[in-house]
Amino acid sequence: MSEIGRQYQHAKRRCQERYGFEIKRGQYQQLIGMIRNEQGTLVRSDFRVSVWILRFKGRDIKVMYDIEARAITTFLPLDETRGASF
């Protein structure tokens, strides 16, 4: 499995665990498009990863985005502060 495929599978599991819904590949790509078009709130960023709050399915979600790979690596709990510090 490719790096992007592994990141998608991990993110899909975390989305289900933390937000209670399954994310399809098309929705995953939609969220990546929102980040690339800056349609969310940038919480934190460094040279490799950024943390975003996005509005999706009528609610706010927090994701970590790998800038180099152009992929969402995980879904964070909204109240998570530990994952936002690098």
C-alpha positions in Angstrom: 0.0 0.0 0.0 1.3 3.5 -0.8 2.1 6.1 1.8 -1.0 8.1 0.7 -3.1 4.9 1.0 -1.9 4.3 4.5 -2.5 7.9 5.5 -6.1 7.6 4.1 -6.8 4.4 6.0 -5.5 5.8 9.2 -7.4 9.0 8.8 -10.6 7.0 7.9 -10.3 5.1 11.2 -9.7 8.2 13.3 -12.6 10.0 11.7 -14.9 7.1 12.6 -13.5 6.9 16.2 -13.6 10.6 16.9 -16.5 12.0 14.9 -18.7 8.9 14.4 -18.9 8.9 10.6 -17.1 7.1 7.9 -15.3 9.2 5.4 -15.3 8.1 1.8 -12.4 8.7 -0.5 -14.2 11.4 -2.4 -15.0 13.2 0.8 -11.4 12.9 1.9 -10.3 14.5 -1.4 -13.0 17.3 -0.8 -11.4 18.0 2.6 -8.0 18.2 1.1 -9.3 20.6 -1.5 -10.7 22.8 1.3 -7.3 22.9 2.9 -5.5 23.7 -0.4 -8.0 26.5 -1.0 -7.8 27.8 2.6 -11.5 27.2 3.3 -11.0 26.6 7.0 -9.2 27.9 10.0 -5.5 27.2 10.1 -4.7 26.4 13.8 -1.0 25.7 13.4 1.6 25.1 10.8 5.3 24.3 10.4 7.4 23.2 7.4 5.9 19.7 7.2 2.4 19.6 8.8 -0.5 21.9 9.5 -3.6 21.6 11.7 -6.9 22.8 10.3 -10.5 23.2 11.6 -12.9 22.6 8.7 -16.7 22.8 8.5 -17.9 19.4 7.2 -21.3 17.7 7.4 -22.7 20.6 9.5 -20.0 20.4 12.2 -16.4 21.5 12.8 -13.7 18.9 12.5 -10.0 19.1 13.2 -7.5 17.5 10.9 -3.7 17.2 10.6 -2.5 17.7 7.0 0.9 16.6 5.7 2.0 19.5 3.4 4.6 17.6 1.6 2.4 14.5 0.9 -0.7 16.7 0.3 -2.7 14.3 2.5 -4.7 14.4 5.7 -2.9 12.2 8.2 -5.4 12.1 11.0 -8.5 13.5 12.5 -8.0 15.1 15.9 -10.6 15.7 18.6 -11.7 19.3 18.5 -10.4 19.8 22.1 -7.1 18.2 21.3 -4.2 20.5 21.9 -1.4 18.0 22.2 -1.6 17.1 18.5 -1.4 20.7 17.5 2.1 21.2 18.9 5.0 20.1 16.9 
